[in-house]
Amino acid sequence: MKPLFSYLTIGCTALLCTQLSFAQGVKMPAPSPGQTIKQDFALSSVEVNYSRPAKKGRTIMGDLVPYGKVWRTGANGATTITFGEDISFGGKPVKAGKYGLLTIPGASEWTIILTTSLDVTSPAAYKPENDVVQVKVKSEKLPFAVENFMISFENITSSSMVMDLIWDETIVPVTITADIDPKVVAQLNEAMKGEKKPYFQAASYYLETNRDLKQALSWIDAAIKENPKAFYMFYTKARIQAKTGDKAGAKATATEGIELAKAAKNDDYVALNTKFLATL
């Protein structure tokens, strides 16, 4: 006959196994859910992986998020940011690659840190010698409170955008820029050597970047010659002509563009050309 403690041991073990088995089958929502955001930018993209803690009635800045101490800039694991190409981060050059994103919050100014350490989750784990850049950014006060910490990208253009760190009533904007012009021009020059030349793309880029408008006009004419019913090209040509001072030519081109757009049943370009004509 087995001793009493043996039966108790067997029973407790079985109960524990049952509880563990039950626990392993339960999926609970994360208190600080993770988020991955990927923003197309310049000639590649920027991706951020982080977690979003909630305010839950607590005092955030200067309390839950202390001033003067390294913060993981989120919750749970480390926050990381990946740049698909060389960029300027807060005015400082950064090579393409993956970095840890850390901050040192302050009452009116934050220090934003990019580090080669991808696993920093506490001030004790921070190693200043692994910093890639540090930038100082003034924080701003929001007129309302944001419940969950968030990172977003705003004011996006072809070569610049702003990364906002937002929580409670605080927003910290960091400017990211990319010098894409030499790369695009080099690509256009190389493509022009091929059989299928990117006349429309080249003309559009020269227009948007205020380059040689005479060359842009030559390219858009070549593009239209290849595709005479491409109504959208007429809108671009009219804008180029207007920039060169040829208002009469711009009016004639925009008017022709309207008729082509109507034939193609494209109301958007009818409206674009109509509004453009009103500015001449």
C-alpha positions as CSV (number, residue, x, y, z in Angstrom):
1,M,0.0,0.0,0.0
2,K,1.4,3.4,-1.0
3,P,2.0,6.0,1.7
4,L,-0.5,8.8,1.9
5,F,2.0,11.4,0.8
6,S,2.5,9.5,-2.5
7,Y,-1.1,9.7,-3.3
8,L,-1.1,13.4,-2.4
9,T,2.0,14.0,-4.6
10,I,0.4,12.2,-7.6
11,G,-2.9,14.1,-7.1
12,C,-1.2,17.5,-6.9
13,T,1.0,16.7,-9.9
14,A,-2.0,15.8,-11.9
15,L,-3.9,18.9,-10.8
16,L,-0.9,21.1,-11.7
17,C,-0.5,19.5,-15.1
18,T,-4.2,20.1,-15.7
19,Q,-3.9,23.8,-14.7
20,L,-0.8,24.3,-16.9
21,S,-2.5,22.6,-19.8
22,F,-5.5,24.9,-19.4
23,A,-3.4,28.0,-19.0
24,Q,-1.4,27.2,-22.1
25,G,-4.6,27.1,-24.1
26,V,-5.8,30.6,-23.1
27,K,-5.0,33.5,-25.3
28,M,-5.2,36.9,-23.6
29,P,-5.0,40.4,-25.2
30,A,-1.7,42.1,-24.6
31,P,-1.9,45.1,-22.2
32,S,0.5,47.0,-24.4
33,P,-0.2,45.6,-27.9
34,G,2.6,45.6,-30.4
35,Q,2.5,47.5,-33.7
36,T,4.6,47.5,-36.9
37,I,4.3,50.6,-39.1
38,K,5.9,50.8,-42.5
39,Q,6.0,54.0,-44.4
40,D,7.1,54.2,-48.0
41,F,9.6,57.1,-48.1
42,A,12.0,58.5,-50.7
43,L,13.3,55.5,-52.7
44,S,12.6,52.9,-50.0
45,S,10.8,52.8,-46.7
46,V,11.0,53.3,-42.9
47,E,9.7,50.6,-40.6
48,V,9.1,50.9,-36.8
49,N,8.4,48.0,-34.4
50,Y,7.1,49.0,-30.9
51,S,4.5,48.4,-28.3
52,R,1.7,50.8,-27.3
53,P,1.1,51.2,-23.5
54,A,-2.1,52.9,-22.4
55,K,-2.5,55.9,-20.1
56,K,-5.3,54.3,-17.9
57,G,-5.8,57.4,-15.9
58,R,-2.1,57.6,-14.9
59,T,0.2,60.6,-15.0
60,I,2.6,59.8,-17.9
61,M,5.3,62.4,-18.5
62,G,7.6,63.0,-15.6
63,D,6.0,60.1,-13.6
64,L,5.3,56.8,-15.4
65,V,7.8,58.0,-18.0
66,P,10.5,59.7,-15.9
67,Y,12.3,62.7,-17.0
68,G,16.1,62.4,-17.5
69,K,16.2,58.6,-17.8
70,V,16.5,56.4,-20.9
71,W,13.1,55.1,-22.0
72,R,12.6,52.2,-24.4
73,T,10.0,54.4,-26.2
74,G,7.2,52.0,-25.8
75,A,6.6,48.9,-23.7
76,N,7.4,45.2,-23.5
77,G,10.4,44.6,-25.9
78,A,12.8,47.1,-27.4
79,T,11.6,49.6,-30.0
80,T,13.4,49.4,-33.3
81,I,13.5,51.4,-36.5
82,T,14.7,50.3,-39.9
83,F,15.8,52.7,-42.7
84,G,15.8,51.3,-46.3
85,E,18.4,53.9,-47.4
86,D,20.8,56.5,-46.0
87,I,18.9,59.3,-44.4
88,S,19.3,62.4,-42.2
89,F,17.7,61.9,-38.8
90,G,17.0,65.2,-37.0
91,G,19.7,66.8,-39.2
92,K,22.3,64.0,-38.6
93,P,23.4,61.5,-41.2
94,V,22.4,57.8,-40.6
95,K,23.3,54.8,-42.8
96,A,20.6,52.4,-44.0
97,G,20.0,49.6,-41.5
98,K,18.2,48.6,-38.3
99,Y,18.6,50.5,-35.0
100,G,17.2,50.6,-31.5
101,L,15.1,53.7,-30.9
102,L,15.5,55.2,-27.4
103,T,14.6,58.5,-25.8
104,I,15.5,60.5,-22.8
105,P,12.3,62.6,-22.1
106,G,12.4,66.0,-20.6
107,A,9.9,68.6,-19.5
108,S,10.4,70.7,-22.7
109,E,13.2,68.9,-24.6
110,W,13.8,65.2,-25.5
111,T,16.9,63.4,-26.5
112,I,16.2,61.0,-29.3
113,I,18.8,58.2,-29.7
114,L,19.5,55.7,-32.4
115,T,21.7,52.8,-31.2
116,T,23.1,49.6,-32.6
117,S,21.7,47.9,-29.5
118,L,18.5,46.2,-30.5
119,D,17.5,44.9,-27.0
120,V,17.5,47.8,-24.6
121,T,14.4,47.6,-22.4
122,S,15.6,49.4,-19.3
123,P,18.0,52.3,-18.4
124,A,20.5,49.7,-16.9
125,A,20.8,48.0,-20.3
126,Y,21.7,51.2,-22.2
127,K,25.2,51.5,-23.5
128,P,26.1,55.0,-24.7
129,E,29.1,53.7,-26.6
130,N,26.6,52.0,-29.0
131,D,24.9,55.3,-29.9
132,V,24.8,56.1,-33.6
133,V,23.3,59.6,-33.2
134,Q,21.7,61.7,-30.5
135,V,19.4,64.6,-31.4
136,K,17.7,67.2,-29.2
137,V,14.0,67.9,-30.0
138,K,11.6,70.3,-28.4
139,S,8.4,68.6,-27.2
140,E,5.0,70.2,-27.8
141,K,1.8,70.2,-25.8
142,L,-1.3,68.8,-27.4
143,P,-4.8,70.3,-26.7
144,F,-6.1,66.8,-25.9
145,A,-4.9,63.6,-24.3
146,V,-3.9,60.5,-26.4
147,E,-4.7,57.3,-24.6
148,N,-2.2,54.9,-26.2
149,F,1.4,55.8,-27.0
150,M,1.8,56.0,-30.7
151,I,4.4,56.6,-33.4
152,S,3.3,58.1,-36.7
153,F,4.7,59.7,-39.9
154,E,3.3,63.0,-41.1
155,N,4.0,65.8,-43.6
156,I,5.4,63.3,-46.1
157,T,7.0,64.5,-49.3
158,S,9.3,62.8,-51.7
159,S,12.4,63.6,-49.6
160,S,11.2,64.6,-46.1
161,M,8.7,63.6,-43.4
162,V,8.2,64.0,-39.7
163,M,8.2,61.1,-37.2
164,D,5.9,62.0,-34.3
165,L,6.2,60.4,-30.8
166,I,2.8,60.9,-29.1
167,W,1.4,60.1,-25.7
168,D,-1.0,61.8,-23.3
169,E,-0.7,65.5,-24.1
170,T,2.8,65.4,-25.5
171,I,4.1,65.2,-29.1
172,V,7.7,65.0,-30.1
173,P,8.4,65.6,-33.8
174,V,11.6,64.4,-35.5
175,T,12.4,65.4,-39.0
176,I,13.7,62.7,-41.4
177,T,15.1,63.6,-44.8
178,A,16.7,61.8,-47.8
179,D,18.8,63.2,-50.6
180,I,17.2,61.4,-53.5
181,D,17.9,63.9,-56.3
182,P,21.3,62.6,-57.4
183,K,20.0,59.0,-57.4
184,V,16.9,59.8,-59.4
185,V,18.8,61.9,-61.9
186,A,21.4,59.1,-62.3
187,Q,18.6,56.6,-62.9
188,L,16.9,58.9,-65.5
189,N,20.2,59.5,-67.3
190,E,20.9,55.7,-67.5
191,A,17.3,54.9,-68.6
192,M,17.5,57.5,-71.4
193,K,20.3,55.3,-72.9
194,G,17.8,52.4,-73.3
195,E,15.3,51.7,-76.1
196,K,12.2,52.6,-74.0
197,K,13.0,56.1,-72.7
198,P,11.0,57.4,-69.6
199,Y,10.1,60.7,-71.2
200,F,7.0,61.3,-69.1
201,Q,8.7,60.4,-65.8
202,A,11.7,62.5,-66.6
203,A,9.6,65.6,-67.7
204,S,7.5,65.3,-64.5
205,Y,10.5,65.1,-62.2
206,Y,12.2,68.0,-63.9
207,L,8.9,70.0,-63.5
208,E,8.5,69.1,-59.8
209,T,12.2,69.8,-58.9
210,N,12.4,73.1,-60.9
211,R,15.2,71.8,-63.2
212,D,15.7,72.5,-66.9
213,L,12.2,73.3,-68.2
214,K,13.3,73.5,-71.8
215,Q,14.4,69.9,-71.5
216,A,11.3,68.9,-69.6
217,L,9.2,70.4,-72.5
218,S,11.2,68.4,-75.0
219,W,10.6,65.2,-73.1
220,I,6.9,65.7,-72.5
221,D,6.4,66.4,-76.3
222,A,8.2,63.1,-77.0
223,A,6.0,61.3,-74.5
224,I,2.8,62.8,-76.1
225,K,4.0,61.8,-79.6
226,E,4.3,58.2,-78.4
227,N,0.9,58.3,-76.7
228,P,-1.2,61.2,-78.2
229,K,-4.4,60.3,-76.2
230,A,-2.7,60.2,-72.8
231,F,-4.8,63.1,-71.3
232,Y,-2.7,63.2,-68.1
233,M,0.4,64.1,-70.1
234,F,-1.3,67.2,-71.4
235,Y,-1.9,68.4,-67.8
236,T,1.8,68.1,-67.1
237,K,2.8,69.8,-70.4
238,A,0.4,72.7,-69.6
239,R,2.1,73.2,-66.2
240,I,5.5,73.2,-67.8
241,Q,4.4,75.8,-70.4
242,A,3.0,78.0,-67.7
243,K,6.2,77.8,-65.7
244,T,8.2,78.9,-68.8
245,G,5.8,81.9,-69.2
246,D,4.0,80.5,-72.2
247,K,0.4,81.1,-70.9
248,A,-1.2,80.9,-74.3
249,G,0.4,77.6,-75.0
250,A,-0.6,76.4,-71.5
251,K,-4.2,77.4,-72.1
252,A,-4.3,75.5,-75.5
253,T,-2.7,72.4,-74.0
254,A,-5.0,72.3,-70.9
255,T,-8.1,72.8,-73.2
256,E,-7.0,69.9,-75.3
257,G,-6.4,67.9,-72.2
258,I,-10.0,68.5,-71.0
259,E,-11.4,67.2,-74.3
260,L,-9.2,64.1,-74.2
261,A,-10.1,63.5,-70.5
262,K,-13.8,63.8,-71.4
263,A,-13.4,61.3,-74.2
264,A,-11.7,58.9,-71.7
265,K,-14.5,59.6,-69.2
266,N,-11.9,60.8,-66.6
267,D,-13.6,63.5,-64.5
268,D,-10.5,64.0,-62.3
269,Y,-8.4,65.3,-65.1
270,V,-11.3,67.4,-66.5
271,A,-11.4,69.1,-63.1
272,L,-7.6,69.4,-62.8
273,N,-7.3,71.1,-66.1
274,T,-10.4,73.3,-65.5
275,K,-9.0,74.6,-62.2
276,F,-5.6,75.0,-63.8
277,L,-7.0,77.2,-66.6
278,A,-8.6,79.4,-63.9
279,T,-5.1,80.3,-62.6
280,L,-3.8,81.5,-65.9
